[in-house]
Every structure is written in structure tokens, then in C-alpha cells.
Amino acid sequence: MPASDEYSIGVMTMDVEGKNSEAFRDVVDRGVALFERALDQLGLRVDPFSFEGPHLTPGAGAYAPLDFLQIGIAEKLERKLPFLLIVTEVDLSSSSLAYTLALPSQLTNVGVVSTKRLDPGFWGDDPDPERAASRLGVLLLHTFGHLLNLRHTDDDTNVMHPLESVEDLDGK
């Protein structure tokens, strides 16, 4: 638990399917370290932890971000965190898109982030866990920015530039 005078952002890892867990944890650890370094400059602390609760069941072959939000709200309240980012290895379904990389909920101050498509290996290129970790760090910052109600910017090097593809996470 953070001390009363510290402002802490929780990052909860949810290894839902348990496939290639070691590689997933490695990417998450490195991505969260990048996120942590960026927030440290602002005097904010990151509180990483793993969720060991019940597994989710995909509906119609995909995982719904709202299922993650429900779990996240309970964990956020239990741990007394002002913000919580959930990182999972599974694809998140979206009603309007084929997939979504992240879903921030300003109403709950909980964001859900998927690592599934961050590695170039997913797209048929050579696997690159370092790039996946870098993309995760940027995606965590972007999602947290939305939780803070930051607007998108036209500057394509800024972390709050709109994300239209996974490659948009590179170079930020």
C-alpha cells in the first residue's frame, strides 16, 4: 500500500491464458519500467502487481474489456489506488473495430491494455520483445494520459498523438 503522502498508479498484470507466461512477464516488466521512469519525473510512483484471481472466459471467441474493468474496479478500490492500468496478453474485442490495443475508462480511472499485437512477430515479422516492451511503455503512457483527460495532439512524436496502428507507438 502506498503511504498517505504518495501518489501511486497501479499496474496490474493479468496473465489470462497462461501461454508463454515468461515471455509475457518479461515484456510487461520492461514496458512497466519505461512507464515508471516517465512517471518518476513527475513525482508519481508505480505500484506493479499481478492478479491471481479467477480466469476470464472469452465470449464469442474474444475477451471483453468490460470484464477486465469490473475486476479492475474491485482491485483499485481494495488497494486504494487513484488509477489502475491492467495489462493482459489477450486480444480485446471491440464493437466497432477488429481489435483494440487499450481501453481507458475515465469514469472509473481504470485502463485495460493488451500486449497481444505489440510484438512485430504477431504480424509475421521477426519477433522483437524489446520493441514490444517499448510499445507497451508508450501505450501505458497514452492510456494513462486519457485517464487524466489529456487531449490528442497533432505532434506525431508526442505520446498523446492519436494511435491508428500499432506502428504509431514507435518513435514516441
Secondary structure, DSSP 4 states (H G I P E B T S, - for coil): ---TT--EEEEEEE-SS-TTHHHHHHHHHHHHHHHHHHHHTTT-EEEEEE--SPPP--BTTBB-HHHHHHHHHHHHHHHT-SEEEEEESS-B--SSSS-BSEEEETTTTEEEEE-TTTSGGGGTS---HHHHHHHHHHHHHHHHHHHTTPPP-S-TTSTTS--SSGGGGTT-
